[in-house]
Amino acid sequence: MAKRPAPRTRLDPAVREKMILDAAVEFFAEHGFAGQTKELAARIGVSQGLIFRYFDTKQTLVERVYERVFLERWSPLWERELKDRAVAFPARMERFYRAYLDAVDAEQWMRVAMFASLAGHDITNRYIQTHIEPVLEIILKEANAYCGRPDDGPVGPLDREHAWHLHSAFIYYLVRKHIHRLPVLEDKAALVTRLVTAFIAGYAALPATSPAAEAPGREPAPQKSRPRRPVSRKATARKASTGG
């Protein structure tokens, strides 16, 4: 007698949705956002129509991948802790970057971020504008307070680039590790301490800048030349007599 096919297991909708989303994160991290949903469906072993039953368009699925990869790793506590002046500023900075680096040190995070920008999706830019740039503004405000400078004014573009220089060092650490697959320092805590210490020391050693002074295309004000003193007749005669 021929064997009857095993009855299909009906998964709970929430379980099925999570299974599709988990597979989508892995799929887009490997193939980029040019990957087709029909290829994703074949990989999971379901129909393309089933995917669209849970995610009505590919863009909807991409948005959910963005939430899973980026937003679920972010802690709102980080911003509050960076502002807590009851804790020394260097300690706050190290605490934040240790936590942040631990949260995003994942191949899927790095590859999804890179593929999204290359494909023209705005999810990486959106993440930077809504999460990273506000944190850098907080860091610069707290750095100014730590260095005894006004902390209530607008941040100049040169200071902002200084903060990006620090943050980019951690991102390129992840690029080397997960994109180029090069060996990196395993002691992330030591790396954070070194980079944060260098940032604070360098920032404190620089003169305070104002946004107006950093305006693009602004030329330095010309220095006034001192007026020459008129030379008296006696001085001229003395110079002539001495051959000077």
C-alpha positions in Angstrom: 0.0 0.0 0.0 1.2 3.5 -0.9 2.0 5.6 2.1 -0.2 8.6 2.7 1.5 12.0 2.7 2.1 13.4 6.1 -0.5 16.0 7.0 0.8 19.6 6.8 1.6 21.3 10.0 -0.3 24.5 10.3 1.9 27.0 12.0 0.6 29.8 14.2 0.5 33.0 12.1 2.9 34.8 14.4 5.3 31.9 14.2 5.0 31.8 10.4 5.5 35.6 10.1 8.7 35.4 12.3 10.0 32.6 10.2 9.6 34.6 7.0 11.1 37.7 8.5 14.1 35.8 9.9 14.7 34.3 6.5 14.4 37.6 4.8 17.0 39.2 7.1 19.4 36.5 6.2 18.5 36.5 2.5 18.9 40.3 2.1 22.2 40.2 4.1 23.5 37.7 1.6 22.1 38.9 -1.7 21.2 42.5 -1.2 17.9 44.2 -1.9 18.0 43.2 -5.6 17.1 39.7 -4.4 13.6 38.7 -5.5 10.8 37.5 -3.2 10.3 34.4 -5.3 13.8 33.4 -4.6 13.2 34.0 -0.9 10.0 31.9 -1.1 11.9 29.0 -2.7 14.6 29.3 -0.1 12.0 29.0 2.7 9.9 26.4 0.9 6.7 28.4 0.7 4.8 30.1 -2.0 5.4 33.7 -3.0 1.8 34.4 -2.3 2.2 33.3 1.3 4.9 35.9 1.8 2.6 38.6 0.5 -0.1 37.4 2.8 2.0 38.6 5.7 3.9 41.4 4.0 1.7 42.9 1.3 4.7 44.4 -0.7 8.4 43.9 -0.9 8.8 47.4 0.5 6.8 46.4 3.5 9.1 43.4 4.0 12.1 45.7 3.7 10.7 48.0 6.3 10.3 45.1 8.7 13.9 44.0 8.0 14.9 47.6 8.9 13.0 47.4 12.2 14.5 44.0 13.0 18.1 44.8 12.1 18.4 48.4 13.2 15.7 49.5 15.5 15.5 46.4 17.7 19.2 46.7 18.5 18.9 50.4 19.6 18.4 51.2 23.3 16.7 54.6 24.2 18.6 54.3 27.5 21.8 55.2 25.7 20.8 58.8 25.0 19.6 59.3 28.6 22.8 57.9 30.0 25.0 60.1 27.8 23.2 63.1 29.3 23.7 62.0 32.9 26.3 64.4 34.3 26.3 62.6 37.6 28.7 60.3 35.8 32.0 61.6 34.5 31.9 62.3 30.7 34.7 59.9 29.7 32.9 57.1 31.6 29.6 57.9 29.9 31.3 57.8 26.5 33.0 54.5 27.1 29.8 53.0 28.5 27.8 54.1 25.4 30.3 52.9 22.8 30.9 49.5 24.5 27.1 48.9 24.5 26.7 50.2 20.9 29.6 48.2 19.6 28.3 45.0 21.2 24.8 45.6 19.8 25.8 46.2 16.2 28.8 43.8 15.9 26.9 41.4 13.7 27.5 40.5 10.0 23.8 40.9 9.1 23.7 44.4 10.6 26.8 45.5 8.6 25.8 43.8 5.3 22.2 45.0 5.4 23.4 48.6 6.0 25.9 48.4 3.1 23.4 46.7 0.7 20.7 49.2 1.5 22.8 52.2 0.6 24.1 50.6 -2.6 20.6 49.7 -3.7 19.3 53.3 -3.1 17.1 52.3 -0.2 16.9 55.1 2.4 16.8 52.9 5.5 20.5 53.4 6.4 20.3 57.2 5.8 17.1 57.2 7.9 18.8 55.4 10.7 21.7 57.8 10.7 19.4 60.9 10.7 17.1 59.7 13.4 19.5 57.8 15.7 23.2 58.5 15.1 23.2 62.2 14.4 21.1 63.1 17.5 23.6 61.0 19.6 26.5 62.9 18.1 24.9 66.2 18.9 24.5 65.0 22.5 28.2 63.9 22.6 29.4 67.3 21.3 27.2 69.2 23.8 28.5 67.1 26.7 32.1 67.4 25.4 31.7 71.2 25.4 30.4 71.2 29.0 33.3 68.9 30.0 35.8 71.3 28.4 34.2 74.3 30.1 32.7 75.7 26.9 29.1 76.9 26.3 26.9 73.9 25.6 23.7 75.6 24.6 24.6 76.9 21.2 24.4 75.3 17.7 27.1 72.8 16.8 29.4 73.8 14.0 30.2 71.6 11.0 33.8 71.2 11.9 32.9 69.9 15.4 30.3 67.6 13.9 33.0 66.1 11.6 35.2 65.6 14.7 32.5 63.5 16.3 31.9 61.6 13.1 35.6 60.8 13.0 35.2 59.0 16.3 32.0 57.2 15.3 33.3 56.2 11.9 36.3 54.5 13.5 34.0 52.0 15.1 32.0 51.5 11.9 35.1 50.8 9.9 36.2 48.3 12.5 33.0 46.4 11.7 33.6 46.9 7.9 37.1 45.3 8.2 35.6 42.5 10.3 32.4 41.7 8.4 32.9 43.0 4.9 36.7 42.6 4.2 36.9 39.7 6.7 40.2 40.9 8.1 41.5 40.2 11.6 40.6 42.9 14.1 41.3 43.5 17.8 39.2 41.2 19.9 39.4 43.3 23.0 36.6 45.8 22.1 36.6 47.4 25.6 40.3 48.3 25.2 39.6 49.7 21.7 36.7 51.8 23.0 38.9 53.2 25.8 41.7 54.1 23.4 39.5 55.9 20.8 37.3 57.7 23.4 40.4 58.9 25.3 42.0 60.2 22.1 38.7 61.9 21.0 38.3 63.8 24.3 42.0 64.8 24.6 42.0 66.1 21.0 38.7 67.9 21.4 39.8 69.6 24.6 43.1 70.7 23.0 41.4 72.5 20.1 40.1 76.1 20.3 36.4 76.4 20.5 34.9 77.0 17.1 31.7 78.8 16.2 29.3 77.8 13.4 29.8 81.2 11.7 33.6 80.8 11.7 33.2 77.5 9.9 30.8 78.6 7.2 31.8 77.2 3.9 33.6 79.6 1.6 34.3 82.0 4.4 37.7 83.6 4.0 39.8 84.8 7.0 39.5 88.5 7.7 42.5 90.4 6.3 45.0 91.5 8.9 45.5 95.2 9.3 49.0 96.4 8.5 50.6 98.8 11.0 51.1 102.3 9.6 54.8 103.1 9.1 56.2 105.9 11.3 57.5 108.9 9.5 61.3 109.1 9.5 62.7 112.3 10.8 65.4 114.3 9.1 67.8 113.7 12.0 67.4 110.0 11.7 68.0 110.1 8.0 71.2 112.2 8.4 72.4 109.8 11.2 71.8 106.8 9.0 73.7 108.4 6.1 76.7 109.3 8.3 77.1 105.8 9.6 76.7 104.2 6.2 73.6 102.3 7.3 
